[in-house]
Amino acid sequence: MSIPALKFARALGIADGVSLLVLLFIAMPMKYMAGMPLAVSVVGAIHGGIFVTYVLALVLAQIVVRWNIIWSLLGIAAAFVPFANFFLDRKFKTMQKEREESAGIQVVS
């Protein structure tokens, strides 16, 4: 069960990182340079939904994987920094591979 929880948290972390970049580098310029405030409203709502789901996935991973709480806090903090989710995902991927290997699951790269 811990491996699907990690995969779910990783996938949502990437989705959150992408949605943050879209919000900051596409929707915000559209609002302020092109006078299209609806872009921020739509993308912001989508990003907010992804963020809430990501936090819930981190809580699930915290419970199932029983990792140190620092990883969940780092995941939440990374959600506020552009590109940080992608760097943290590397660590989560390493953790996932270690768990797969210890569970006897063949890792395919």
Backbone bond lengths (Angstrom), bond angles and torsions (degrees), N, CA, C in turn:
res aa  C-N    CA-C-N  psi(-1)  N-CA   C-N-CA  omega(-1)  CA-C   N-CA-C  phi
1 M - - - 1.454 - - 1.513 111.63 -
2 S 1.337 118.30 -27.27 1.457 119.86 -176.24 1.525 111.97 -69.12
3 I 1.321 117.49 -32.03 1.465 119.85 -178.34 1.526 111.08 -68.64
4 P 1.339 120.79 -45.75 1.469 118.87 175.85 1.526 112.69 -62.08
5 A 1.316 118.49 -34.29 1.465 120.72 178.29 1.525 110.42 -65.56
6 L 1.330 116.95 -39.84 1.461 120.42 176.91 1.519 111.32 -67.00
7 K 1.326 116.65 -42.79 1.471 119.97 178.87 1.525 110.98 -61.82
8 F 1.325 116.48 -41.36 1.461 121.67 179.17 1.529 110.64 -63.14
9 A 1.331 117.15 -45.37 1.468 121.14 179.20 1.523 110.81 -64.72
10 R 1.329 116.83 -40.16 1.472 120.02 178.65 1.517 111.22 -64.43
11 A 1.319 116.94 -44.85 1.470 120.39 -179.26 1.524 110.92 -62.64
12 L 1.303 116.82 -42.89 1.461 119.47 178.92 1.523 111.63 -70.49
13 G 1.314 118.02 -31.12 1.460 120.77 175.24 1.517 111.63 -63.19
14 I 1.319 116.17 -42.61 1.468 120.36 177.20 1.525 109.97 -66.09
15 A 1.329 117.31 -44.10 1.466 120.90 178.51 1.532 110.89 -60.49
16 D 1.327 116.28 -40.83 1.456 120.20 178.55 1.528 110.70 -65.22
17 G 1.316 116.85 -43.11 1.464 120.40 178.64 1.511 112.42 -61.90
18 V 1.327 116.65 -42.83 1.467 120.85 178.78 1.524 110.41 -66.18
19 S 1.325 117.02 -43.83 1.467 119.04 -178.63 1.529 111.65 -66.26
20 L 1.341 117.25 -33.41 1.463 119.84 175.82 1.527 110.62 -65.37
21 L 1.325 116.61 -42.66 1.466 120.00 178.81 1.522 111.54 -64.44
22 V 1.318 117.02 -40.55 1.467 120.41 177.60 1.527 109.80 -63.23
23 L 1.316 116.31 -42.57 1.463 120.48 179.04 1.529 111.04 -62.35
24 L 1.321 116.81 -47.78 1.461 120.42 -175.57 1.521 114.28 -74.56
25 F 1.321 116.82 -40.35 1.462 119.80 -170.63 1.522 115.09 -104.38
26 I 1.315 118.10 -8.18 1.464 120.40 176.41 1.519 110.49 -120.58
27 A 1.334 117.32 -56.53 1.464 120.14 -174.34 1.532 112.51 -68.71
28 M 1.331 117.41 -43.71 1.465 119.45 -179.83 1.527 112.25 -63.23
29 P 1.336 119.37 -46.44 1.467 117.93 175.45 1.530 112.61 -61.60
30 M 1.339 116.88 -34.69 1.470 118.56 177.53 1.531 110.27 -63.52
31 K 1.310 116.56 -37.31 1.458 120.03 179.96 1.528 111.31 -68.38
32 Y 1.312 116.51 -48.87 1.459 119.81 -171.65 1.524 114.66 -89.78
33 M 1.324 118.22 -24.57 1.464 119.83 -179.76 1.519 112.84 -100.90
34 A 1.324 116.35 -30.73 1.462 119.69 -177.31 1.524 112.30 -109.62
35 G 1.317 116.99 -0.63 1.466 119.76 178.91 1.518 114.06 66.07
36 M 1.324 116.49 36.99 1.465 121.31 -179.25 1.533 109.80 -117.44
37 P 1.334 118.15 78.87 1.473 119.88 -176.76 1.527 113.88 -67.57
38 L 1.318 117.24 -18.97 1.463 120.00 179.62 1.533 111.30 -62.55
39 A 1.327 117.16 -29.69 1.467 120.68 -179.20 1.528 110.52 -59.56
40 V 1.329 116.70 -44.21 1.462 120.06 -179.73 1.528 110.53 -69.71
41 S 1.313 116.84 -36.42 1.466 119.68 179.04 1.522 111.37 -62.33
42 V 1.308 116.47 -45.88 1.467 120.71 -177.32 1.531 110.83 -71.77
43 V 1.324 116.18 -52.50 1.464 119.63 -177.59 1.526 110.24 -66.72
44 G 1.324 117.55 -36.22 1.462 120.84 178.25 1.515 112.15 -62.99
45 A 1.328 116.03 -40.86 1.468 119.66 177.97 1.530 111.38 -65.66
46 I 1.315 115.89 -41.79 1.468 120.17 178.26 1.531 109.88 -63.69
47 H 1.319 115.65 -46.17 1.467 120.09 179.64 1.534 110.70 -61.97
48 G 1.307 117.09 -40.37 1.464 120.57 178.38 1.519 112.35 -61.58
49 G 1.327 116.31 -42.22 1.464 120.25 177.17 1.515 112.28 -64.03
50 I 1.327 115.72 -41.93 1.464 119.75 178.22 1.524 110.23 -65.32
51 F 1.333 117.03 -40.86 1.462 120.70 -179.76 1.528 111.60 -61.72
52 V 1.326 116.60 -46.31 1.471 119.97 -179.88 1.528 110.04 -61.86
53 T 1.322 116.98 -42.56 1.458 120.83 178.66 1.530 110.81 -65.01
54 Y 1.330 116.55 -37.59 1.466 121.29 177.58 1.527 111.19 -63.20
55 V 1.315 116.81 -43.83 1.470 119.81 178.37 1.528 110.15 -62.53
56 L 1.323 117.02 -41.54 1.465 120.14 177.42 1.528 111.20 -63.77
57 A 1.340 116.72 -37.45 1.464 120.30 177.36 1.526 110.98 -65.96
58 L 1.335 116.74 -36.65 1.461 119.75 176.52 1.527 111.24 -66.57
59 V 1.319 116.36 -38.37 1.466 120.02 176.95 1.528 109.57 -64.21
60 L 1.330 116.66 -43.84 1.466 120.75 177.05 1.525 110.67 -59.68
61 A 1.323 116.72 -46.28 1.462 120.30 179.14 1.526 110.53 -63.08
62 Q 1.324 116.28 -38.84 1.473 120.40 177.92 1.525 110.82 -58.20
63 I 1.315 115.84 -42.93 1.466 120.85 -178.28 1.523 111.39 -72.71
64 V 1.327 116.60 -47.33 1.461 120.88 -173.38 1.527 112.19 -76.54
65 V 1.317 116.13 -46.78 1.462 120.40 -175.65 1.531 111.03 -79.14
66 R 1.318 116.40 -26.60 1.464 122.93 -178.61 1.527 111.95 60.11
67 W 1.321 114.47 41.91 1.448 118.64 176.26 1.519 109.75 -82.90
68 N 1.318 115.78 171.33 1.454 121.72 178.56 1.531 108.76 -62.78
69 I 1.311 117.22 140.68 1.465 121.13 -177.04 1.524 112.13 -61.11
70 I 1.315 116.75 -19.63 1.461 119.85 179.12 1.524 111.58 -60.07
71 W 1.350 117.40 -31.92 1.467 120.00 -179.68 1.518 111.08 -67.80
72 S 1.317 116.62 -39.11 1.467 119.43 177.16 1.521 110.69 -67.00
73 L 1.327 116.64 -41.72 1.462 120.07 178.84 1.524 111.51 -65.89
74 L 1.325 116.80 -38.64 1.467 119.96 175.44 1.520 111.42 -64.72
75 G 1.323 116.87 -38.08 1.464 120.80 177.33 1.511 111.84 -62.13
76 I 1.326 116.44 -42.34 1.467 120.16 178.72 1.523 110.31 -67.91
77 A 1.332 116.87 -43.32 1.467 120.15 179.19 1.528 111.20 -63.32
78 A 1.329 116.45 -38.83 1.466 120.35 -179.60 1.518 112.13 -63.78
79 A 1.308 117.07 -25.32 1.460 120.71 -179.44 1.530 112.35 -67.29
80 F 1.332 116.81 -15.95 1.458 120.70 -178.67 1.529 113.26 -99.85
81 V 1.322 117.34 -5.64 1.460 121.56 -176.66 1.528 108.74 -115.40
82 P 1.343 117.57 122.12 1.468 118.94 179.19 1.530 111.65 -56.10
83 F 1.300 116.00 136.05 1.468 126.33 178.44 1.535 114.14 73.34
84 A 1.314 119.63 -9.62 1.464 121.32 -177.19 1.527 112.08 -65.92
85 N 1.323 117.45 -34.96 1.472 120.00 179.85 1.523 111.33 -60.26
86 F 1.320 116.78 -33.95 1.458 120.09 -177.57 1.529 111.17 -70.87
87 F 1.337 117.19 -35.24 1.462 120.72 176.87 1.526 110.97 -72.39
88 L 1.319 117.06 -40.90 1.460 120.36 178.37 1.529 111.16 -66.59
89 D 1.325 116.25 -31.46 1.467 120.15 178.87 1.523 111.26 -60.98
90 R 1.319 117.64 -32.29 1.468 120.09 177.97 1.530 110.25 -60.54
91 K 1.324 116.68 -42.76 1.466 120.53 178.98 1.522 110.76 -66.95
92 F 1.338 116.08 -42.75 1.459 119.53 178.44 1.525 110.86 -63.34
93 K 1.331 116.82 -35.42 1.466 120.50 178.29 1.528 109.95 -65.43
94 T 1.321 116.91 -41.17 1.465 120.89 177.05 1.524 110.41 -62.22
95 M 1.328 116.58 -43.04 1.466 120.69 178.48 1.529 110.36 -62.50
96 Q 1.331 115.99 -40.63 1.462 120.42 -179.99 1.522 110.21 -64.22
97 K 1.329 117.68 -44.60 1.469 120.82 179.89 1.527 111.02 -62.67
98 E 1.328 116.74 -40.63 1.464 119.76 178.82 1.521 110.99 -62.45
99 R 1.316 116.99 -40.81 1.466 120.26 179.48 1.526 111.05 -69.13
100 E 1.343 116.60 -37.76 1.466 119.33 178.31 1.526 110.52 -64.30
101 E 1.325 115.79 -42.70 1.458 119.42 179.86 1.529 111.71 -66.08
102 S 1.326 116.58 -39.87 1.470 118.86 179.28 1.523 111.85 -71.54
103 A 1.334 117.10 -22.70 1.465 120.23 177.81 1.531 111.48 -88.39
104 G 1.334 116.19 -3.93 1.457 119.72 179.60 1.513 113.95 80.82
105 I 1.327 117.06 19.62 1.461 121.37 177.90 1.516 107.67 -90.01
106 Q 1.339 116.02 132.10 1.447 119.64 -179.83 1.518 109.09 -72.12
107 V 1.335 115.53 126.62 1.461 122.00 -178.41 1.514 109.22 -90.16
108 V 1.338 116.73 124.49 1.457 122.40 177.41 1.518 107.49 -113.16
109 S 1.335 116.01 121.95 1.468 119.49 -178.19 1.501 111.50 -93.32
